[in-house]
């Protein structure tokens, strides 16, 4: 299974970005997918997750600003990030919990928010 993340970039504070992550491979069943992020000098932290049944959970710091969605038929998740703040600057990593296989990670995409 491979995960390909895209959509990072540079945006001004208050702006929006949309991150996408596609899982590819053969014969797999995805349970939970989501996004983590890691800012310089910080530990990786959970941003948002979504289950196969579309149940969503968010870090308190992004609630009301970020929305995670999922297309099971395309093995894709999208993170819509609105009202971005400087403290959202980080490398964002998507992950997938694959049934009977384990956790897989994407390569990371950089989000930079200028204040």
Secondary structure, DSSP 8 states (H G I E B T S, - for coil): -EEEEE--EEEETT--EEEEEEEE-SS--EEEEEEEEE-TTS--EEEEEE-TT--EEE-TTTTTTEEEEEEGGGTEEEEEE-S--GGG-EEEEEEEEETTTEEEE---EEEEEE-
